[in-house]
Amino acid sequence: MDQPEASCSGVEPRAAAARELLLAALEDLSQEQLRRFRHKLRDAPLDGRSIPWGRLEGADAVDLAEQLTHFYGPEPALDVARKTLKRADVRDVAARLKQQRLQRLGASPSALLSVSEYRKKYREHVLRQHAKVKERNARSVKITKRFTKLLIAPESAAAESEVPGPEEEPPPERARRSDTHTFNRLFGRDEEGQRPLTVVLQGPAGIGKTMAAKKILYDWAAGKLYNGQVDFAFFLPCRELLERPGACSLADLILDQCPDRSAPVRPMLAQSERLLFILDGVDDLPAPGPGEAAPCADPFEAAAGARVLGGLLSKALLPGARLLVTTRTAAPGRLQGRLRSPQCAEVRGFSDKDKKKYFFKFFQDEWRAERAYRFVKENETLFALCFVPFVCWIVCTVLRQQLELGQDLSHTSKTTTSVYLLFIASVLSSAPAADGPRLRGELRKLCRLAREGVLGRRAQFADADLERLQLRGSTVQTLFFSKKELAGVLETEVTYQFIDQSFQEFFAALSYLLEGEGPPGAPAGGVAELLRGDAELRCHLALTTRFLFGLLSAERTRDIELRFGCVVSERVRQDVLRWVQGQGRAGAAPEGAQEAQAPEGAEEPEGAEEPEDEDSEFNSPLELLYCLYETQDAAFVRQALRGFRELALRRVRFSRMDLTVLSYCVRCCPAGQALRLDSCRLTPAQDKKKKRSLMKRLQSSLGSSSAQAAARKPQASPLRPLCEAMADQECGLNSLTLSYCKLPDAACGDLSEALRVAPALTELSLLHSGLSEGGLRVLCAALAWPGCRVRTLRVQQSGLQEALQCLVSTLRQGPALSTLDLSGCQLSGPTVTYLCAVLQHPECRLQTLSLASVELSEQSLEELRAVRTAKPGLVITHPGLDNHPELSASFSSAL
């Protein structure tokens, strides 16, 4: 049968035809049938929406046709009318309307589906599309088999809210494994009963944010997540959207996700509170500039990708919709101006148990999995790096190749950079030896393309880009690129991108070492463009910079020269070294350190400690330490740190990896280095532990005496690596300041062990750090140890009366202590009396005592004046003594 009207492509002819069909069907109804139709239309709303009864009551056929068309749209109105006619028992008219619709508008079953019907079809489509994920070697595996649970720790998103002081600080939030329950909790209600509309998943590169986001989408489609809350969920990769040519609307992006172009987009968008948008990689969105256009507010407006994303993030576009945003750890601070009341959660990677599960899932062969896992477990540094899923995948890939070839597993490297380098070398080594020169040439071109992309913020490359560098069809294209085809208007558009973004950043860093000498007097390979720039650019280039440092170590340089047949210029290393030293001279690391100090003579009340900045911007000092750690070159690190008088870190929530990095750099400190930690949390979040059964708890309580003794043995604190670094005989650290950093007793025990043997530590300042009576007693024992070299001790904290008496007693035992500052402490009359007695003891070597801002009675002041008279060489500073007021003022301000 001919269908002349079905071929019309314009929207208006189809809409007009739909209106005619609807009106003709309604005019065929009798008055009784029309009355039943109106009631059924009111009583059975479609997808929760119905035309108000006031508009329906008394409406004739013409009015009803107009109301239906206006409320639902011309073609969806036909579907609503047909179903309502069936419910009103006017089946002959309903069947005739269906047949006439097919004749006039053609067969388009999807257009006839309601939102509720299309939801089922869309879920099935998502399950098919995302059932498998491609690994970096292009092998597809089921997402349910490959996904290994990650640790996710919720964080407060209120950057301005104060946190309790050290004495009242709650235990760190436990990280939960990323199961369905944890994913559901992401949009859970808070203490006030409010449900967040924006959730930010943050974490370092390769930690598994994208995989977790895809698993959330898959679990939603499988009916495991957000039941009754989310009707449609859409996955939008931000980098692809930002690089998409031309303008597009949010409606276009939604249609791209659907199985066909006939999705009921308008009704879907009308219930925005039942939509979930997963925005993957929002850190690629550039910071808003002064002349930037306003965010997009209309879902049907065609606009640049940045405006559409900006509209979603700022809630100018679909304010009721839910957003799940993934971003690298360094970027959330930049996003704060765009987001509206976000709830943050940190992806912390694999727990130790999950690392083992990943190994056994990857290898499948139990013998190989056990051997590879045992080797990595015995390599402490490598095992720690495997908390990042992508690094874990690289390690497994390299070990699998070594096992298949019967190679020695001990050749596997320890840092992230060396693991990447070994992976690339192992992949290239599979090619015949005769192809070596050609492959090395391709690799140089590949690195150049990677650097162009990183500096230009491009992740997708066209055929023309590859042809320009003669990489089209090359071996490296096959090994390191994934191909993506997008349906265009006239022809299919083909783009290429690296198998992982971190590979692009690694190759970009490698490009600076593979280039030649360059013109005289210029930084080798243009390394200046990587190291110099504003804060946003440094944040974007953070991983590339870290890789560059890792490639500069003497061992890595030899590997590059051996494997890639080139000579690495020493100038690259020297330029980077000068840049780091310049950061120290410019005061990059100590910046802001003075802000954490209390005003002169001020008393700090309970709970008045500085708030913790949980959404701080890119932390340059800590990132610089990560770069230095990546070199694993003690001589380079020691030389680089000579440009810094003081390493100052402020408001850092230390992870275990952060403490490992800091400890390594402290171990390499040159002589005279100082370390200051202000308002830092030194206790990393713990993994959430499952509750033990009653039987296991009873067995534990009835355990042997040896087990009970082991339980009573003090456990190592997270601060132990740092303390061990200070005790290293090569460490030149001479000053340590902990200000507003809670020190639990276990940490005091480790610090005590370090004080006994630290070769260079002569100054120790513990300022409002939540010391307990027991913790200070443990430190006093170390200060009295014969090998302790601490000459200057500063303790500022209220309370601790008994422990302070213990500290006073060390003045006649401490071998080196010559300066003691107790400003801000509370000294009772008996404590001052005991202090004066000890000060006059012949074995007391103290030369300077500062008691600024300490409240003392007149009797205590008289006792101190007597000591001053008896020991004129001892300088005692206190405003009430009227002794050297100018010295007292300068001493207090310096502290």
JOWOTA-V938454 format. One record per residue. SS is DSSP state (~ for helix, > for strand, _ for the rest). BURIAL is # if it has 24 or more other ideal C-beta (glycine too) atoms within 12 Angstrom, else .. D_CENTER is the distance of its C-alpha to the mean C-alpha in Angstrom with 2 decimals. Layout:
# JOWOTA-V938454
ss burial d_center
SS BURIAL D_CENTER
SS BURIAL D_CENTER
This chain:
# JOWOTA-V938454
ss burial d_center
_ . 60.64
_ . 59.89
_ . 56.80
~ . 57.24
~ # 54.84
~ . 51.99
~ . 51.68
_ . 51.02
_ . 47.60
_ . 47.41
~ . 45.82
~ . 48.88
~ . 51.52
~ # 49.45
~ # 48.84
~ . 52.54
~ # 53.55
~ # 51.29
~ # 52.85
~ # 56.34
~ # 55.67
~ # 54.28
~ # 57.22
~ . 59.76
~ # 58.43
~ # 58.52
~ . 61.99
_ # 63.26
_ # 62.63
_ . 65.39
~ . 65.03
~ . 64.40
~ # 61.79
~ # 60.15
~ . 60.08
~ . 58.43
~ # 55.91
~ # 54.91
~ . 54.45
~ # 52.48
~ # 50.23
~ # 49.58
~ . 49.18
_ # 46.76
_ # 43.83
> # 41.64
_ # 37.92
_ . 38.47
> # 40.15
_ # 43.89
_ # 46.34
_ . 47.65
~ . 51.08
~ . 52.64
~ . 52.25
~ # 53.60
_ . 56.58
_ . 59.73
_ # 57.99
_ . 60.15
~ # 59.10
~ . 58.34
~ . 56.26
~ # 54.33
~ # 53.61
~ . 52.33
~ # 50.13
~ # 48.61
~ # 47.95
~ . 46.41
~ # 44.20
~ # 42.92
_ # 43.69
~ # 46.77
~ # 45.85
~ # 43.76
~ # 46.72
~ # 48.97
~ # 46.86
~ # 46.84
~ # 50.60
~ # 51.37
~ # 49.59
~ # 51.20
~ # 54.59
~ . 54.23
~ . 53.40
_ # 56.42
_ . 58.55
_ # 59.45
~ . 58.50
~ . 60.98
~ # 59.50
~ # 55.95
~ . 57.00
~ . 58.82
~ # 55.80
~ # 53.62
~ . 56.23
~ # 56.77
~ # 53.03
~ # 52.86
~ . 55.88
~ # 54.75
~ # 50.96
_ # 50.59
_ . 48.64
_ # 44.97
~ . 43.98
~ # 40.36
~ # 41.68
~ # 43.69
_ # 40.78
_ # 39.66
~ # 36.04
~ # 36.33
~ # 37.94
~ # 35.50
~ # 32.55
~ . 33.95
~ # 34.45
~ # 30.94
~ # 29.40
~ . 31.62
~ # 30.54
~ # 26.80
~ # 27.66
~ . 29.65
~ . 27.17
_ # 24.12
_ # 26.05
> . 25.28
> # 22.40
> . 23.15
_ # 22.02
_ # 21.66
_ # 25.35
_ . 26.28
_ . 27.32
> . 26.75
> . 25.99
> . 25.84
~ # 22.43
~ . 23.78
~ . 24.73
~ # 21.81
_ # 18.95
_ # 18.12
_ # 16.45
_ # 12.95
> # 11.99
> # 10.32
> # 10.61
> # 11.53
> # 11.15
_ # 13.75
_ # 13.25
_ . 16.36
_ # 15.70
_ . 19.45
_ . 20.42
_ . 21.66
_ # 20.80
_ . 23.70
_ # 25.12
~ # 25.02
~ # 28.09
~ . 26.82
_ # 23.10
_ . 22.18
_ . 20.78
_ # 16.99
_ # 15.75
_ . 16.17
> # 13.62
> # 15.37
> # 15.89
_ # 15.07
_ # 18.73
~ # 20.48
~ . 20.83
~ # 17.13
~ # 16.58
~ # 19.57
~ # 18.29
_ # 15.36
_ # 18.19
_ . 20.35
> . 22.42
_ . 21.66
_ . 24.35
_ . 26.23
_ . 26.35
_ . 24.16
> . 22.00
_ # 18.89
_ # 19.24
> # 15.68
> # 12.66
> # 9.10
> # 6.85
> # 3.15
> # 2.00
_ # 4.78
_ # 7.95
_ # 10.13
_ # 8.25
_ # 10.18
~ # 8.57
~ # 11.84
~ # 14.04
~ # 12.94
~ # 13.62
~ # 16.90
~ # 17.82
~ # 17.54
~ # 19.84
~ # 22.15
~ # 22.44
~ # 23.27
~ # 25.96
_ # 27.27
_ . 27.82
_ . 25.46
_ # 23.07
_ # 23.91
_ . 27.63
_ . 29.78
_ # 26.88
_ # 25.63
_ # 28.31
> # 26.36
> # 22.78
> # 21.87
> # 19.18
> # 18.73
> # 17.01
~ # 16.47
~ # 17.29
~ # 20.54
~ # 21.37
~ # 21.04
~ # 23.24
_ # 25.69
_ . 29.10
_ . 30.99
_ . 30.29
> # 29.42
_ # 29.18
~ # 26.83
~ # 29.85
~ # 30.05
~ # 26.44
~ # 27.25
~ # 30.45
~ # 28.66
~ # 26.83
_ # 30.16
_ . 32.78
_ . 35.29
_ . 35.86
_ # 37.87
_ # 35.14
_ # 36.14
~ # 33.46
~ # 35.17
~ # 35.61
~ # 32.02
~ # 30.74
~ # 33.30
_ # 31.32
~ # 27.87
~ . 26.91
~ # 27.10
> # 24.71
> # 21.05
> # 19.23
> # 16.11
> # 14.63
> # 12.62
_ # 10.96
~ # 11.73
~ # 10.44
~ # 13.80
_ # 15.69
_ # 17.53
_ # 17.83
_ . 20.97
_ . 24.09
_ . 27.26
_ . 29.27
_ . 26.79
_ . 28.43
_ . 27.68
_ # 25.22
_ # 27.07
_ . 28.60
_ . 30.82
_ # 29.51
_ . 32.57
_ . 32.31
_ . 31.67
> # 29.20
_ # 26.75
~ # 23.42
~ # 21.62
~ # 24.00
~ # 23.52
~ # 19.71
~ # 20.28
~ # 22.79
~ # 20.63
~ # 17.73
~ # 20.37
_ # 22.43
_ # 25.39
_ # 25.50
_ # 26.08
_ . 25.01
_ . 25.47
_ # 23.22
> # 20.00
> # 16.76
> # 13.75
> # 11.14
> # 8.26
> # 6.31
> # 4.55
_ # 2.98
_ # 6.78
_ # 7.93
~ # 7.96
~ # 10.90
~ # 12.75
~ # 12.62
_ # 14.19
_ . 17.60
_ # 17.38
_ # 16.06
_ # 18.55
_ # 17.78
_ # 14.33
> # 13.25
> # 9.58
> # 8.30
> # 5.60
> # 6.24
> # 7.85
> # 10.10
_ # 13.85
_ # 16.05
~ . 19.19
~ . 21.22
~ # 18.98
~ # 19.14
~ # 22.89
~ # 22.90
~ # 21.04
~ # 23.67
~ # 26.49
~ # 25.26
~ # 24.91
~ # 28.28
_ . 30.27
_ . 33.05
~ . 32.95
~ . 34.70
~ . 32.37
~ # 29.26
~ . 30.64
~ . 31.64
~ # 28.36
~ # 26.35
~ . 28.86
~ # 28.61
~ # 24.83
~ . 25.03
~ . 27.64
_ # 25.55
~ . 23.31
~ # 21.05
~ # 20.74
~ # 20.17
~ # 17.23
~ # 15.63
_ # 16.15
_ # 13.31
_ # 11.54
~ # 13.60
~ # 14.45
~ # 15.69
~ # 17.51
~ # 19.14
~ # 20.28
~ # 21.71
~ # 23.50
~ # 24.86
~ # 26.24
~ # 27.70
~ # 29.32
~ # 31.02
~ # 32.17
~ # 33.57
~ . 35.35
~ . 36.91
_ . 37.72
_ . 35.82
_ . 34.84
~ # 31.32
~ . 31.21
~ . 30.57
_ # 26.92
_ # 24.79
_ # 22.31
_ # 19.58
~ # 17.08
~ # 19.38
~ # 22.47
~ # 21.28
~ # 20.68
~ # 24.03
~ # 25.81
~ # 24.60
~ # 25.92
~ # 29.07
~ # 29.68
~ # 29.38
~ # 31.75
~ # 34.11
_ . 35.11
_ . 37.05
_ . 40.69
~ . 41.43
~ . 43.55
~ . 40.56
~ . 38.77
~ . 39.81
~ . 38.98
~ # 35.52
~ # 34.79
~ . 35.92
~ # 33.73
~ # 30.72
~ # 31.39
~ # 31.57
~ # 28.39
~ # 26.58
~ # 28.21
~ # 27.08
~ # 23.45
~ # 23.67
~ # 25.36
~ # 22.62
~ # 19.74
~ # 21.78
_ . 22.91
_ # 19.60
_ # 21.28
_ # 20.12
_ # 23.36
> # 26.72
> # 30.22
~ . 33.25
~ . 34.58
~ # 31.69
~ # 32.36
~ . 36.11
~ . 35.97
_ # 34.65
_ . 36.78
_ # 33.89
_ # 35.07
_ . 36.02
_ # 35.08
~ # 33.92
~ # 30.50
~ # 30.02
~ # 30.74
~ # 28.45
~ # 25.30
> # 25.48
> # 25.24
> # 27.70
> # 27.34
> . 30.33
> . 30.34
> . 33.55
_ . 34.86
_ . 37.82
_ . 40.31
_ . 38.70
> . 35.64
> . 32.90
> . 31.37
> # 28.08
> # 26.35
> # 22.81
> # 21.44
_ # 20.75
_ # 17.07
~ # 15.41
~ # 14.66
~ # 18.44
~ # 19.30
~ # 17.41
~ # 19.15
~ # 22.49
~ # 22.10
~ # 21.81
~ # 24.68
~ # 26.81
~ # 27.34
~ # 28.95
~ # 31.00
_ # 32.75
_ . 36.07
_ . 37.15
_ . 37.15
_ . 39.57
_ . 40.75
_ . 38.94
_ . 35.80
_ # 32.39
~ # 32.25
~ # 30.58
~ # 29.52
_ # 26.71
~ . 27.03
~ # 25.47
~ # 22.24
~ # 22.21
_ . 23.66
_ . 22.34
_ . 20.88
~ . 17.49
~ # 16.14
~ # 17.60
~ # 16.29
~ # 12.70
~ # 13.59
_ # 15.39
~ # 13.12
~ # 12.95
~ # 16.61
~ # 17.62
~ # 16.20
~ # 18.16
~ # 21.15
~ # 21.32
~ # 21.17
~ # 24.05
_ # 26.14
_ # 27.06
~ . 30.71
~ # 30.10
~ # 27.73
~ # 30.19
~ . 33.00
~ # 31.16
~ # 30.63
~ . 34.27
~ . 35.52
~ # 33.57
~ # 33.62
_ . 37.01
_ # 36.24
_ . 36.62
_ # 33.52
_ # 34.57
~ . 34.29
~ # 33.79
~ # 30.11
~ # 29.46
~ . 31.63
~ # 30.05
~ # 26.54
~ # 28.09
~ # 29.84
~ # 26.76
~ # 24.94
~ # 28.13
~ . 28.39
~ # 25.02
~ # 26.59
~ . 29.83
_ . 28.16
_ . 26.56
_ # 22.92
_ # 21.86
_ # 24.20
_ # 23.36
_ # 23.42
~ # 24.47
~ . 27.67
~ . 26.08
~ # 25.51
_ # 29.18
_ # 31.66
_ . 34.60
_ . 37.75
_ # 39.58
_ . 37.23
_ . 36.85
_ # 33.51
_ . 34.06
_ . 32.24
_ . 28.80
_ . 28.86
_ # 26.06
_ # 23.48
_ # 20.70
_ # 17.17
_ # 14.91
_ # 11.75
_ # 10.67
_ # 11.94
_ # 12.08
_ # 11.28
_ # 12.76
~ # 15.49
~ # 17.22
~ # 14.43
~ # 13.45
~ # 17.20
~ # 17.55
~ # 15.10
~ # 17.39
~ # 20.42
~ # 19.32
~ # 18.94
~ # 22.63
_ # 23.91
_ # 26.95
~ # 28.19
~ . 30.86
~ # 28.55
~ # 26.07
~ # 29.07
~ # 30.60
~ # 27.47
~ # 27.01
_ # 30.64
_ # 29.69
_ # 27.82
_ # 30.01
> # 27.16
> # 23.50
> # 21.96
> # 18.50
> # 18.08
_ # 16.03
_ # 13.43
> # 12.14
_ # 12.89
_ # 11.50
~ # 14.26
~ # 13.13
~ # 13.03
~ # 16.52
~ # 17.67
~ # 16.95
~ # 18.65
~ # 21.47
~ # 22.23
~ # 22.55
~ # 24.68
~ # 26.85
_ # 27.54
_ # 28.30
_ # 31.56
_ . 34.36
_ . 34.05
> # 30.23
> # 28.77
> # 25.42
> # 24.39
> # 21.57
> # 21.62
_ # 20.20
_ # 17.66
> # 16.80
_ # 18.03
_ # 17.75
_ # 14.57
_ # 14.11
_ . 16.59
> # 16.78
_ # 18.86
_ . 22.31
_ . 24.89
_ . 28.05
_ . 30.90
_ . 34.14
~ . 37.18
~ . 38.93
~ . 36.20
~ . 36.05
~ . 39.85
~ . 39.86
~ . 37.40
~ . 39.59
_ . 42.67
_ . 41.25
_ . 43.22
~ . 43.69
~ . 41.77
~ . 38.68
~ . 39.10
~ . 39.51
~ . 36.31
~ . 34.50
~ . 35.99
_ . 34.85
_ . 32.17
_ . 28.75
_ . 26.68
_ # 24.09
_ # 20.58
_ # 22.31
~ # 24.79
~ # 23.29
~ # 23.39
~ # 26.91
~ # 28.05
~ # 26.93
~ # 29.01
~ # 31.90
_ # 31.91
_ . 35.15
_ . 33.53
_ # 31.21
_ # 32.55
> # 30.51
> # 33.15
> # 31.35
> # 28.60
> # 27.66
> # 25.56
> # 25.56
_ # 24.32
_ # 22.53
_ # 23.67
_ # 25.55
_ # 26.51
~ # 29.77
~ # 28.24
~ # 26.44
~ # 29.80
~ # 31.47
~ # 29.33
~ # 29.71
~ # 33.42
~ # 33.73
~ # 32.16
~ # 34.54
~ # 37.51
~ # 36.97
_ # 34.57
_ # 36.72
_ # 35.80
_ # 34.23
_ # 36.79
> # 34.87
> # 32.79
> # 31.61
> # 30.30
> # 29.87
_ # 29.21
_ # 27.11
_ # 28.39
_ # 30.85
_ # 33.05
~ . 36.74
~ . 36.15
~ # 33.27
~ # 35.41
~ # 38.38
~ # 36.50
~ # 35.59
~ # 39.23
~ # 40.44
~ # 38.41
~ # 39.75
_ # 43.24
_ # 42.66
_ . 45.00
_ . 42.31
_ # 40.02
_ # 39.91
_ # 38.31
_ # 40.71
> # 38.78
> # 37.17
> # 35.68
> # 35.01
> # 34.29
_ # 34.06
_ # 36.46
_ # 38.25
_ # 38.59
~ . 42.41
~ . 43.30
~ # 40.59
~ # 41.67
~ # 45.17
~ # 43.82
~ # 42.11
~ # 45.44
~ # 47.25
~ # 45.17
~ # 46.69
~ . 49.80
_ # 48.03
_ # 45.09
_ . 46.19
_ # 44.28
_ # 43.18
_ # 44.87
> # 42.72
> # 41.50
> # 39.76
_ # 39.69
_ # 39.06
_ # 37.70
_ # 38.91
_ # 41.62
_ # 44.76
_ # 47.60
~ . 51.23
~ . 51.73
~ # 48.59
~ # 49.93
~ # 53.33
~ # 51.87
~ # 49.82
~ # 53.03
~ . 54.85
~ # 52.27
~ # 52.13
_ . 55.88
_ . 55.67
_ . 56.94
_ . 53.91
_ # 51.39
_ # 50.03
_ # 47.96
_ . 48.61
> # 46.35
> # 45.44
> # 43.44
_ # 43.73
_ # 42.61
_ # 41.83
_ # 43.29
_ # 45.86
_ # 49.10
_ . 52.50
~ . 55.61
~ . 56.73
~ # 53.51
~ # 53.92
~ . 57.49
~ # 56.41
~ # 53.94
~ # 56.67
~ . 58.88
~ # 56.34
~ # 56.04
~ . 59.81
~ . 60.05
_ # 57.29
_ . 57.44
_ . 54.98
_ # 52.17
> # 50.21
> # 49.22
> # 47.39
_ # 47.54
~ # 48.67
~ # 51.48
~ # 53.03
_ . 53.90
_ # 53.38
_ . 51.93
~ . 50.18
~ . 48.93
~ . 47.40
~ # 45.82
~ . 44.22
~ . 42.85
~ # 41.59
~ # 39.74
~ . 38.14
~ . 37.06
_ # 35.30
